[in-house]
Amino acid sequence: MASSGSSGSAVPATSAPAPLSPAAAPQVLRRCRELVAPALGEAIDTLHPWIAEMARYALGRCEVGGAPADHSQGKGVRQALAVLGAQVVAGPAEAGVPGAVAVELVHVFSLLHDDIMDGDTLRRGRPAVWKAYGTGPAVLAGDALFALAVEAVARTPHAGPAVRQLTRALGDLVRGQADDLLFAGRPWTGPGAVGAGEYETMAEHKTGALLGCALALGSRLAGAPDRTVTVLDRAGRHLGVAFQIADDVLGIWGDPAATGKPVHGDLRQGKKTLPVLAALNGPGGAELAELLAVSHSLDDAAVRRAAALVERAGGRTAAVREARRHLATADGLLADLPFVPGPAAELRAVLSALADRTL
């Protein structure tokens, strides 16, 4: 992604940071969430009360009707990336907060709309917003969060470049979602089949664009030079592809207690995920393709059989391998920049934890 905007002073060169254990990541994520929470809450408070309630519900902070609640709705990875993006370039953590608020609002907006488009009735074990409040209200809430995200960075000293960074990511996110929806109507095999390369481009846009934006916004708001911002954006995009592949793996074999979604949900919906696409080219791929061709009528036994065929054909192994390749690329990009050692080590711990937890 091309960059423009602040020229910032270069970060002094440092030696590579000593790696932190992935076990340190939860503490890093918690610290960043706690830093961002007041600003995120203040932004949501500016919305229409009904829209604000839906936003709080989506974040796990209230029940339908507004009664306070404390449901976990994610670990705040994007918030942490924005805060760490500021810190790795020698900026204060607070500099990344507006970016963290913006990417979190965009993330929630995308989830509200994704659940409607995919027909998902649950989100982390609770009724999705559209099931709890209705489709129209959920669309409206998503639109409001979209606008509020842009406003969050428009009020910063780096407003012009920051808004452009965010809107480019939003454009890519929409492009990726469009491709994902179109994939559903394409055949599993033959000339019109979805290729692995097409899938990864979709994943970069749908998931990677916002992760890259989080890192890039944090550094841009801290005054980093354009080259640094661009590299962080690229690293985040690779992380996003790995993250999306991990979601694909969990969508077939994940524990519903942890994912909040039914087991084998992606297979039931006939989604074009990387484990399945890879398996179609492996041993048993023809049998899998024949089964998926009638996916609209798969019963529980057939879905379990499809999952077993995907694994036997090497789909799960291939997906994990590809995700780890993207994680290694992201780590390599980060290693090439002269970052502040402590925050850089924390950032790598977060990346390692994502790999160890999900793959």
C-alpha positions as CSV (number, residue, x, y, z in Angstrom):
1,M,0.0,0.0,0.0
2,A,1.4,3.4,-0.9
3,S,1.9,5.9,1.9
4,S,1.9,9.6,2.2
5,G,1.9,12.0,5.1
6,S,4.2,12.6,8.1
7,S,7.9,12.5,7.5
8,G,8.8,11.9,11.1
9,S,12.3,11.4,12.4
10,A,13.9,7.9,12.0
11,V,14.0,5.7,15.0
12,P,17.6,5.2,16.3
13,A,19.0,1.8,15.3
14,T,19.0,-0.9,18.0
15,S,20.0,-4.5,18.2
16,A,17.4,-7.1,17.7
17,P,15.3,-7.5,20.9
18,A,15.4,-10.7,22.9
19,P,12.3,-12.7,22.2
20,L,9.6,-12.9,24.8
21,S,7.7,-16.0,25.5
22,P,4.2,-16.2,23.9
23,A,2.9,-16.6,27.4
24,A,3.6,-12.8,27.8
25,A,1.1,-11.9,25.1
26,P,-2.1,-12.0,27.3
27,Q,-0.6,-9.4,29.6
28,V,0.4,-7.2,26.7
29,L,-3.1,-7.5,25.2
30,R,-4.7,-6.7,28.6
31,R,-2.5,-3.6,29.0
32,C,-3.4,-2.3,25.6
33,R,-7.1,-3.0,26.1
34,E,-7.1,-1.2,29.4
35,L,-5.4,1.8,27.8
36,V,-7.8,2.0,24.9
37,A,-11.1,1.2,26.8
38,P,-11.8,4.7,28.1
39,A,-11.4,6.3,24.7
40,L,-13.4,3.5,23.0
41,G,-16.2,4.0,25.6
42,E,-16.2,7.8,25.1
43,A,-16.5,7.4,21.4
44,I,-19.5,5.0,21.6
45,D,-21.2,7.3,24.1
46,T,-21.4,10.0,21.4
47,L,-23.8,7.7,19.3
48,H,-27.6,7.6,19.4
49,P,-28.5,5.8,22.6
50,W,-30.0,2.8,20.8
51,I,-27.0,2.5,18.5
52,A,-24.7,2.8,21.4
53,E,-26.5,0.0,23.2
54,M,-26.0,-2.3,20.1
55,A,-22.3,-1.4,20.0
56,R,-21.9,-2.2,23.7
57,Y,-23.8,-5.5,23.2
58,A,-21.4,-6.3,20.3
59,L,-18.5,-5.6,22.5
60,G,-19.9,-7.8,25.3
61,R,-20.5,-4.8,27.6
62,C,-24.2,-5.1,28.0
63,E,-27.2,-7.3,27.5
64,V,-30.2,-6.6,25.2
65,G,-31.9,-3.7,26.9
66,G,-28.7,-2.2,28.2
67,A,-28.1,-4.0,31.5
68,P,-24.3,-4.0,32.2
69,A,-22.5,-7.2,31.3
70,D,-19.0,-8.5,31.0
71,H,-18.8,-11.0,28.2
72,S,-15.5,-11.6,26.5
73,Q,-15.8,-10.5,22.9
74,G,-12.2,-11.0,21.7
75,K,-8.7,-10.3,23.0
76,G,-8.3,-6.9,21.4
77,V,-5.5,-7.9,19.0
78,R,-6.1,-5.0,16.6
79,Q,-6.1,-2.5,19.5
80,A,-2.8,-3.9,20.7
81,L,-1.3,-3.7,17.3
82,A,-2.1,0.0,17.0
83,V,-0.7,0.7,20.5
84,L,2.4,-1.3,19.8
85,G,2.8,0.3,16.4
86,A,3.2,3.6,18.1
87,Q,5.6,2.2,20.8
88,V,7.9,0.3,18.4
89,V,8.8,3.6,16.7
90,A,9.6,5.3,20.0
91,G,6.2,7.0,20.4
92,P,4.1,7.0,23.6
93,A,1.5,4.3,23.8
94,E,-1.2,7.0,24.0
95,A,-0.3,8.1,20.5
96,G,-1.7,4.9,19.1
97,V,-5.0,5.1,21.0
98,P,-7.0,6.9,18.3
99,G,-5.9,4.4,15.8
100,A,-6.8,1.5,18.2
101,V,-10.3,3.0,18.6
102,A,-10.7,3.4,14.9
103,V,-9.6,-0.2,14.0
104,E,-11.7,-1.7,16.8
105,L,-14.8,0.2,15.6
106,V,-14.2,-1.0,12.0
107,H,-13.7,-4.5,13.2
108,V,-17.0,-4.5,15.1
109,F,-18.7,-2.9,12.1
110,S,-17.4,-5.7,9.8
111,L,-18.5,-8.4,12.2
112,L,-22.1,-7.0,12.4
113,H,-22.4,-7.0,8.7
114,D,-20.5,-10.3,8.1
115,D,-22.9,-12.1,10.5
116,I,-25.8,-10.9,8.4
117,M,-24.3,-11.8,5.1
118,D,-23.1,-15.2,6.3
119,G,-26.3,-15.9,8.2
120,D,-24.4,-16.6,11.4
121,T,-26.8,-16.5,14.4
122,L,-24.1,-16.7,17.1
123,R,-21.1,-14.5,17.8
124,R,-18.9,-15.9,20.6
125,G,-21.6,-17.9,22.2
126,R,-24.2,-15.1,22.2
127,P,-26.9,-14.2,19.6
128,A,-25.4,-12.1,16.9
129,V,-26.5,-8.5,16.9
130,W,-28.9,-9.0,14.0
131,K,-30.6,-11.9,15.8
132,A,-30.8,-9.9,19.1
133,Y,-32.0,-6.6,17.6
134,G,-33.0,-7.3,14.0
135,T,-31.3,-7.1,10.7
136,G,-32.1,-3.4,9.9
137,P,-30.9,-2.1,13.3
138,A,-27.7,-4.2,13.0
139,V,-27.0,-2.7,9.6
140,L,-27.6,0.8,11.0
141,A,-25.3,0.2,13.9
142,G,-22.6,-1.1,11.6
143,D,-22.9,2.1,9.5
144,A,-22.7,4.3,12.6
145,L,-19.5,2.5,13.8
146,F,-18.0,2.9,10.3
147,A,-18.5,6.7,10.5
148,L,-17.3,6.9,14.0
149,A,-14.1,5.1,13.1
150,V,-13.2,7.7,10.5
151,E,-14.0,10.5,13.0
152,A,-11.7,9.0,15.6
153,V,-8.6,9.5,13.4
154,A,-9.9,12.7,11.7
155,R,-9.4,14.5,15.0
156,T,-5.7,13.7,15.3
157,P,-2.7,15.9,14.3
158,H,-2.0,13.5,11.5
159,A,-5.6,13.5,10.3
160,G,-5.1,13.6,6.5
161,P,-2.6,10.7,6.2
162,A,-4.4,8.8,8.9
163,V,-7.8,9.0,7.3
164,R,-6.3,8.0,4.0
165,Q,-4.7,5.0,5.7
166,L,-7.9,3.9,7.2
167,T,-10.1,4.5,4.1
168,R,-7.7,2.5,1.9
169,A,-7.9,-0.4,4.4
170,L,-11.7,-0.1,4.4
171,G,-11.8,-0.3,0.6
172,D,-9.7,-3.4,0.7
173,L,-11.9,-4.9,3.4
174,V,-15.0,-4.4,1.3
175,R,-13.2,-5.8,-1.8
176,G,-12.2,-8.9,0.2
177,Q,-15.7,-9.4,1.5
178,A,-17.1,-9.1,-2.0
179,D,-14.7,-11.8,-3.3
180,D,-15.6,-14.0,-0.3
181,L,-19.3,-13.8,-1.1
182,L,-18.7,-14.4,-4.8
183,F,-16.6,-17.5,-4.0
184,A,-19.7,-19.1,-2.7
185,G,-21.3,-19.3,-6.1
186,R,-18.2,-20.8,-7.8
187,P,-17.6,-24.5,-8.3
188,W,-15.3,-26.6,-6.2
189,T,-13.4,-28.0,-9.2
190,G,-12.9,-27.2,-12.9
191,P,-12.1,-24.0,-14.8
192,G,-14.2,-21.7,-12.5
193,A,-12.8,-23.1,-9.2
194,V,-11.3,-20.8,-6.6
195,G,-7.5,-21.1,-6.6
196,A,-5.3,-20.9,-3.5
197,G,-3.8,-17.6,-4.8
198,E,-7.2,-16.0,-5.2
199,Y,-8.1,-17.2,-1.7
200,E,-5.0,-15.6,-0.2
201,T,-5.6,-12.3,-2.0
202,M,-9.1,-12.3,-0.6
203,A,-7.8,-13.0,2.9
204,E,-5.2,-10.2,2.7
205,H,-8.0,-7.8,1.8
206,K,-10.7,-9.1,4.1
207,T,-8.6,-9.7,7.2
208,G,-5.0,-8.5,6.6
209,A,-5.9,-4.9,5.5
210,L,-7.2,-4.0,8.9
211,L,-4.4,-5.7,10.9
212,G,-1.9,-3.9,8.6
213,C,-3.8,-0.7,9.1
214,A,-3.7,-1.1,12.9
215,L,0.1,-1.3,13.0
216,A,0.5,1.4,10.3
217,L,-1.9,3.8,12.0
218,G,-0.2,3.4,15.4
219,S,3.2,4.2,13.9
220,R,1.9,7.1,11.7
221,L,0.1,8.7,14.6
222,A,3.5,8.5,16.5
223,G,5.2,10.4,13.7
224,A,7.1,7.5,12.0
225,P,8.5,8.0,8.5
226,D,6.5,6.7,5.5
227,R,8.8,3.8,4.8
228,T,8.3,2.4,8.4
229,V,4.5,2.8,8.1
230,T,4.5,0.9,4.8
231,V,6.6,-2.0,6.1
232,L,4.3,-2.3,9.2
233,D,1.3,-2.3,6.9
234,R,2.8,-5.2,4.9
235,A,3.7,-7.1,8.0
236,G,0.2,-6.8,9.3
237,R,-1.3,-8.0,6.0
238,H,0.8,-11.2,6.1
239,L,-0.3,-11.6,9.7
240,G,-3.9,-11.2,8.6
241,V,-3.6,-14.0,6.0
242,A,-2.3,-16.3,8.7
243,F,-5.1,-15.2,11.0
244,Q,-7.8,-15.9,8.4
245,I,-6.3,-19.3,7.7
246,A,-6.3,-20.0,11.4
247,D,-10.0,-19.1,11.5
248,D,-10.6,-21.5,8.6
249,V,-8.9,-24.3,10.6
250,L,-11.0,-23.4,13.7
251,G,-14.2,-23.2,11.5
252,I,-13.8,-26.9,10.7
253,W,-12.1,-28.4,13.8
254,G,-12.5,-25.7,16.5
255,D,-14.1,-26.3,19.9
256,P,-17.5,-24.5,19.9
257,A,-16.9,-23.6,23.6
258,A,-13.9,-21.6,22.5
259,T,-15.0,-20.3,19.1
260,G,-18.7,-19.6,20.0
261,K,-19.7,-21.1,16.7
262,P,-21.1,-24.6,15.8
263,V,-18.5,-27.2,14.9
264,H,-18.0,-27.7,11.1
265,G,-19.9,-24.5,10.5
266,D,-17.9,-23.5,7.5
267,L,-18.4,-26.9,5.9
268,R,-22.1,-26.7,6.4
269,Q,-22.2,-23.4,4.6
270,G,-20.0,-24.6,1.8
271,K,-17.4,-21.9,2.3
272,K,-14.3,-21.9,0.2
273,T,-11.6,-22.1,2.9
274,L,-8.0,-22.9,2.5
275,P,-8.0,-26.4,4.2
276,V,-10.8,-27.5,1.8
277,L,-9.2,-25.9,-1.3
278,A,-5.9,-27.6,-0.5
279,A,-7.5,-31.0,0.2
280,L,-9.3,-31.0,-3.2
281,N,-5.8,-31.4,-4.8
282,G,-4.8,-34.1,-2.4
283,P,-5.5,-37.9,-2.1
284,G,-9.2,-38.3,-1.8
285,G,-9.9,-34.9,-3.4
286,A,-12.3,-36.4,-5.9
287,E,-14.4,-38.0,-3.2
288,L,-14.4,-34.8,-1.3
289,A,-15.5,-32.8,-4.3
290,E,-18.3,-35.1,-5.0
291,L,-19.5,-34.8,-1.4
292,L,-19.3,-31.0,-1.4
293,A,-21.2,-30.7,-4.7
294,V,-24.3,-31.5,-2.7
295,S,-23.3,-29.5,0.4
296,H,-26.8,-28.0,0.6
297,S,-28.1,-31.4,1.8
298,L,-25.3,-32.6,4.0
299,D,-26.5,-34.1,7.3
300,D,-24.4,-34.3,10.4
301,A,-22.8,-37.6,9.4
302,A,-21.9,-36.2,5.9
303,V,-20.4,-33.1,7.4
304,R,-18.2,-35.2,9.8
305,R,-17.2,-37.3,6.8
306,A,-16.2,-34.2,4.8
307,A,-14.1,-33.0,7.7
308,A,-12.3,-36.3,7.9
309,L,-11.7,-36.3,4.1
310,V,-10.2,-32.8,4.3
311,E,-7.8,-33.9,7.0
312,R,-6.9,-37.2,5.3
313,A,-6.2,-35.3,2.1
314,G,-3.8,-33.1,3.9
315,G,-5.9,-29.9,3.9
316,R,-5.4,-29.2,7.6
317,T,-1.6,-29.7,7.4
318,A,-1.3,-27.6,4.2
319,A,-3.3,-24.7,5.8
320,V,-1.2,-24.7,8.9
321,R,2.0,-24.7,6.9
322,E,0.9,-21.8,4.8
323,A,-0.2,-19.8,7.8
324,R,3.2,-20.3,9.4
325,R,4.8,-19.1,6.2
326,H,2.9,-15.8,6.4
327,L,3.7,-15.4,10.1
328,A,7.4,-15.9,9.3
329,T,7.3,-13.3,6.5
330,A,5.6,-10.9,8.9
331,D,8.3,-11.5,11.5
332,G,11.0,-11.1,8.9
333,L,9.7,-7.7,7.9
334,L,9.6,-6.5,11.5
335,A,13.2,-7.7,12.0
336,D,14.4,-5.5,9.2
337,L,13.4,-2.2,11.0
338,P,15.3,-0.5,13.8
339,F,12.5,-0.7,16.4
340,V,12.6,0.0,20.1
341,P,13.6,-3.3,21.7
342,G,11.0,-3.7,24.5
343,P,7.8,-3.0,22.4
344,A,9.3,-5.0,19.5
345,A,9.7,-8.0,21.7
346,E,6.1,-7.5,23.0
347,L,4.9,-7.4,19.4
348,R,6.7,-10.6,18.5
349,A,5.2,-12.3,21.6
350,V,1.7,-11.4,20.4
351,L,2.5,-12.8,16.9
352,S,3.9,-16.0,18.5
353,A,0.9,-16.4,20.7
354,L,-1.5,-16.1,17.8
355,A,0.4,-18.9,16.1
356,D,0.6,-21.1,19.2
357,R,-3.0,-20.6,20.1
358,T,-4.7,-21.0,16.8
359,L,-2.5,-23.3,14.6
